[in-house]
Amino acid sequence: MSTPFDPQQPQQPQQPSGQVDPLTGEPIPGTGQPEFQQSQFYPGAPGFTAQPDPVIPEPRKRRTGLFIGAVVATVAVLGGGVTLVALNNSEPVKVAQPADVARDLVAAVAKNDLVGILDRLHPGEAKLFRDAMEKQAAEYKRLGVYKPEADPVKLPENFVKAEGVEFDGPGQQINDRLTVHSFAKGRITVNPEAGNTSSVYTEKFQKLMDSLGGGNAAVTETTTIDLERVAREIGHKPTLATVKVGGTWYASFFYSIADNGLKAAKKSWPQQSIPARGADSPEQAVRELITAAVDLNVTRVIELLPAEEMAVLHDMGQVLVTELSADEPPSARLLELETKTTDVPGGKKISPTKVVVQVEGQKYTVERQGDCVLIPVQNQQRKVCVDQLLAGMEAAAAQRGIELSEAAFSVLDRLAMAVLNIGVVTVEQGGKHFLSPATTVSELGLSFLRELQPADIDELIKLGR
C-alpha cells in the first residue's frame, strides 16, 4: 500500500600542418590539423584533462538510470556546476523512525533546502560533503571565481521540484540499523535555469566561460526523473536507504547506491560486515592496500578503509569479496614502492616516487626523477618531462595561431607539477591509519586550485579568446 506524500604562453614559428607529438613538439607526418581545446588549461573547466590530449571527446548523454538509488539524496550533488557549501554548522536533525527521515528528506528537496538535506544525511557523509565543499568554495573565492558574498548553498526557488512522490509502504528492514524504502511513484525535476549564476560567479569568471564557449557557468539542461519509468527500466523500484547512527535515523547517499546496485545484481545484503583494521603508519597503509589490490585480496582492501567514511563498503564487503575474488592466483605482484609524505588538511598525502611491479614474469617500473617520470613503453623506459609537455602544448597552440605568454607558461608549468605531485590521502583513527577515498578525491581537485593565483584567471581568459 502506498503512503502518499505531497512535497514541494613567445609566439613560435608556424608548424607544418598535422598533429603534434605532445612530448616532443614535433609534427606527426600524415595527420590532419589537430583539434586544440583551450578549455583543458585549468581544472574544473569543461573538458579539462591533465593529459595534453589534443582531442577531447564529447561526454555521453546522461541516462535516467544513472540516477537510481539515492534518487532524492543525489540532489545534494546535482548543483549543475554550482558547488554546494554548507556554511552553517547546524546540528543533524534527529528523527525517530526510518520512514520519517525518508519523508523529511523529500520535503527538504521540495523546499530546495540544501541545509535541510545535509542535516538529514548520514553524519559521516554530510561531513564529507561539507568539508569538501567548504574547502572548494574558499579556493573559488580566493581565485575570484565566486563573489565574496556568494552563498552557493542557497538554491533558487523551483531549482528542484518534487511532485507526487510516494513510498511503497513503511520500508524493508534489512537489519537493526538499515532500512530501505522503495519509491512507488512521483517525479523529481532539476531545473538549473531557475538559478541566476550572476549572484554566485564573478564577472571575470563569466567572461572566461563565455570565451571558452561555455556560456552560462551552470548546467542548463533540465532533468526529470520519473520514478515509475525508472522502475520499469531497471527492473525494480528505486530505493532510498536509511541508517541508524547513534540511535538516530538518517538518509544515506552511499547506502542507497549500494542497495540499488545489489538489487540490480540480484544480491542481498550480507549478514556480517568486514571490520576496519588499519596499518601502523600512513606509508604502510598505502603499501598494504596496493599489495592487497595487486593480490586481489578484497578483504584487506576494505579493512584499510575508514570505518565511518566507508561504512557501506564494510557492510556490503562480503558480497564484493565473493564477486571480485579470483579463482586463480594473481599474475601480478608489487616488488618495490617508494613514496613521499606531505601534510594535507585532515591527513597525510602519500605520493609514489617509484613503483616496480611484476606481471607474468615481466618487471615494469614507473619512477619520478625531478620534473620527469620514467615510464615503460614497449619494453623500454621512456622519460617524459614537464618541459616536453609544455613544448608540445606550445607547438599545438602555434598551429592554431595562439600565442602562449610567459605568464601562461607559468600557469601550465604549475599545473603540470601538480599532476606529478598527486597522491592518496590517509587518515588516522584510533592510532591506526587508513586510506580515505573521499579525501583523496577532494584533495586531488584542491591541489590544482591551490596552484592557481587570481591573475591566472586573466591568462586563461586570454587563452580562451
N, C-alpha and C positions, 0 to 999 in steps of 0.2 A: 504493500500500500504506500502510495506516495505521500510524503509530508510536504504540503505547499509552503512556499516561502516567497514573499514579494519584496525584492531588494530595490533597491535602486542603484753652382761656384764660377782665370782668364779664358777668353774665347779660344778654342783650338781650331786648327785648320779643318775645313770640311772633310769629313771622312767619305771614302767611296761608299756608294750605295750598297747596302747589305747589312745583315745583323752583325753585332759586335760581341766578341768574347768578353764577358764581364770581368774575367780575371786578368786579361792582358791588354784589353782595349783595342785589339786587332780585329779588322773586319773578317767575317767568315765568308769565304767565296761561295757564290751560288745561292745566296739567300736574299730575300727581299728586304724592303725597308722595315726596320723594327717599329713595333708599337711601343713608344716610350710613355710610361704612365707617371706623370708628375705626382700623382696622389700617393705614391709609395714612399715619399720622403719623410713622413712623420707618422708615428704610431697613433692609432685611433682614427686615421683618415680612411675613407672608403678605399678598399683595395690595398691597404698598407701591407707590405711584406718585408721581412728582414733580409730577404734574398733579393739581389738585383735582377730578378727575372723580368725581361722586357715585356712579357705578355702576361696580363692578369686576366684569368677567365671570369666571365660574369658569374655571380653567385646563382645557385639553383633556386628556383622558386620554393618558397616555404609551403608546406602542406599542412592541412588542418591536423593531421595525425601527429605532427611534431609537438602539438600542444597537449597531448594526452597526459594524464597524471597531473597532479597539482594544477589542474586547469584553472583554478582560481588563484592559487598562490603564485603562479607564474606572473601574474600582473605586477608583482613586486619588482620584476626584472624586465618588464615589457615597456620600458620608457621610450623606445624608439629613438635611441641616441641621446636622450636626456638622462644623464646619470642621476640616480636617485640617492639622496643622502638624508639619513635621519639625524637632524641636527640637535634634536632634543634628547634627553636621557630619561624618557618616560619609562615607567615600570611596566613589565608584561601584564596583560590582563588575565586575571585568574578566572578560569571557567571550570565549573564543577563537572560537567558531563561532556563527553566527546562530541555528541550531536550538537550541543550548544556552541562549541567553538567552531564547528564547521559552518553553522548558520551565521554566526557572528562574523566570520571571515568573509563570507559572501556579502554580508551587509556592509562591511568596510570597503569592499571592492566597489559596490554600488555607489557608495558615497565618495569615491575617489580619494579615500583616506589612507595614504601610504603609511602614515604613522600607525594607524589602527591595524593595518595589515601586518606590519612588522611586529607589533605588540602581540599579535596572536600567533606568530610563528614560533616554532621550537627555539628556545633561548639561544642554543648554540648556533643555529642557522641565522637567527636575527643578528647575533653579534658578528658573525662573518660578514653579512651584508653591510651592516652599519660601519664596521671598521674599514672595510674596503672602500665603501662609498665616501666616507669622510676624508680618507687619505687622498682619493682621486679628486674629489671636489676641491680640496685645498690646493692641489697641484694645478688644477684648471684655473683657479682664481689667481694663483701666483703668476701663471703664464698669460693672463689676460684673456683666457677663453671664456670664463664665466665673469659676469659682472660681480663686483664685491658684495652687492646686496642681494644677489640671486638666491632664491630659495627653491632649489630643484625638487625638494620633497613635496612641494605643493602642486598637485595636479590640477589642471583647469577643469572647470565643470564640463561634464559629458565626455571626458577623456576615455573613461570606461563606462560602459552601460551593461547592466545585467538585467535580463528580462525573463520572468517566469522560471527561475531556477528552482528545481525541486530535487530533494534527495529521496532515494528509494528506501524508505524505512529508517530506523534508528542507527543502522550501521552494523557491520560484521566485526565481531570481536575476534582478533587473531590470537591475542594473549592478554594478560592483565595490564599491559601498557601500550597496546597497539590496537586501534580500531580503524577500519576503513569504511568510507561512506561512498556509495555509488550514486552518481548523478542520474536522475530519472529523465529529466528534460530541462530545457532552457537554452538561452542564447547569451553569450558574452561578446561584446563588441569593443574593440580598442580602436579609438579614432585619434591618432596623433595630430591630425589637422585641427583638432579642437584647441590645441595649445598655441601660445604665442611665444616663439623662441626668442624674440627680441627682448623679452623680460629676463632671460637667463643668459644668453650669449652676448658678448661684446660686439660692437660694430666691426672691429678689426677681424674677429673670427668669422663673422658672417661674410665679410669680403673674401676671406680665404676660401670658404666653402663655395662661394659664387665663382671664384677664379678657377676652382677645380671642377666646376660643373656640377657640384653637389647641391646647389640651390639651398633650400631650407636645410638647416643643420639637423633637423629632426627627420625621422622616417615619416613619410606621409601616406603610406598605404594603410587603409583601414582593414582590420582583421576581424572577422566574425566567426566565432566558434559555436556551431550548433551541436549541442551535446548529444542529441539523438542521432544525428548524422555521424558524429564521431564514433558512437557505439556501433553503428552498422558497419563502418569502415574497418574497425579494429577487432570486431567480433566479441566485444564485451563492453559493459558500461564503464566509462572512465571513472576513476575513483579519486577521492581526496582522503589522505591518511591523517589521523590524529594520534598523537603520542602523549603518554603521561610522563612528566618530568617533575620530580619532587612533589608528587601528589597533585599536580595541576596538569590539565589537558591543553595541548597546543596543536595547531595545524603544522604539518611538516612538508616542506618542498621536496626534500630528498626522499623521504619515505613514500611520498605519493608517486614519484618517478619509479622507485623500486617496485612498489605494488603493481603498477600498471605494466612494468616490464615482466614481472613474474607471471601475471595473468596472460600476457601475450605469448609467453613461452610455455604456458600451461604448467607452471610450477607453483608450489606452495611455500609459504614462509617456513624455514627450518625451525625445529623445536629448540635448538641450542645455538647460542652465539659464540663467536670466536673472541676471546678476551684480548684486550690490548696488552702487549708485552714489549716495552721499548728497549733501546740499547743504552749502553753506558756513556756514550758521547755522541755529539751531533755527527761527527765523521763516521763513527761506527754504525750509526743508524742508516746512513746513506749507503755505506759499503754492504751492510747486511741486506738492505732492500734490493739493491741492484743484483746481488748474488742470488737472492731468492727469486727475483724476476727472471733471471737467466736460467735458473734451475727449474723454473715453472713451479716453485713452491708457493702456491697461492695463499696457504695458511699463514706463512711467515710474513708475506707482503701485507696482509690485513692486520696482523699483530702489530706491525710497525707504524700503523696509522693512529692518530689521536682518538681516544675513546669517545669524547663528546662530539668533536667535529665530524668524524666519520662513523658515528654510531650505526647508521643504516648499513654500512658495509660489514661491520662486525655482526650485526643481527642477521643479515642475509648471506653471510660469508660461506656457510656450508654449501649453499647452492652453487656459489661461484667455484668453490673447491671441486665439486663434482663435475661441473661443466667445463672447467678450464684445465684441470689436471691432465697431464699427458699419460698415455698408456706406455710409451716408450721413454727410455732415459733421454734427457735433452742432449742435443748435439753441440750445444754452446756452453762455455763457462768463462767466468771472469778470472783473468790471470793477474791483472795489476790495476790498481786505481790510486791516483794521486789527486789531492784536492787542495783548494784554498778556502779558508773560512773567513767570513766577514760578518760583522754585526748588522742586522737589519731590525727595524721596529718589530718587536714581538718574538724574535728568534735569531737564528744563525743561518746565513746563506752559505751553502756548500757548493762551490764551483769546481767542476772537474778540470784538471790541468793535464792529466794523462790517463787514458783508458786503454787497456790491452785485453782483448777477448779472443777466444779461440772458437772457431766454428768449423766443425767437421775436419779438425786437424790443422786448419789454416789460421794463422795469427793475424789479427787486424789491430792496428794502433792508431789512435787519434790523440794528438799531443799539441798543447798550447805552447808556442815559443814566441814570447813577446807579443807583437801585434800580428802574429801569423799563427796559422793552425796547420799541422801536418795531418793529411787525411789519406786513406788508402783509395787509390783509383786504379783499377785494372791491375791489381797485384803490385802496384808501385806506390811509393809515398809521394804525394804532391803537396807543395807548400802554397797555401792560399793566404795572402796578406791583405791588410786593410787598404794599403796604397794601391794594390792591384784592383781591388773592388772600386775604389774611387776613380781610378783611371778609366775603368770600364764604364762607369756612370758618366764621366765627363765626355768620353767619346760618343756614347749613345745620345747624350744631350746635344752635342755639337751637330749630330746628324739632323736633329730637329730644330736647329737654329737657336738653341737655348744656351745662354752663357752662364756658367757656374762661377759665381764670385768667390772671393776668399772666405767671406762670411758663410756662404752656402757650403763650401768645403768643410768649414769648421763644424757646422751642424751635422753634416753627413758623417764626418770622422767620429764625432762623439757618439752618434747613434750606432755606428759600426762597432765601436769599442764596447758599447752596452751589450751588443749581441755576444761578443767574446766573453763578457763577464756574467752571463746568465748562469743560474744555478737553481738548486732546490732549497727550500726553507725547512728547517727543523724547529720544533718547539719542545720545551721541557715541561714535563708534567710528572709530579711525584718523584722527582730525581731521575727520571728516565727520559730519553729523547726519542721523538717520533717525527716522521716526515709529514708535513702539513700540505696537502694538495691545494687547499683553498688559498693559504697564504702564499704558496709558490706562484700560483696563477696571478694573484693580486700584485705581488712584488715584481713579477715579470713586466706587467704594464707600467707600474710606477717607476721601474728602473729606466725606462725610455723617457718618461716625462721628466724625471729629475735631471736628465742630461740637457734638457732644453732650457733656454732663457727667454724672457718676454720678447726681446729683439729678434729672436729666431723666427717668430711668427711672421714678422715683416719679410724675412728672407723667403719663407715658404710661400708667401703671397706673390713675391716677385717670380719665383719658380713656376707658380701656377698660371701666370699670365701668358 
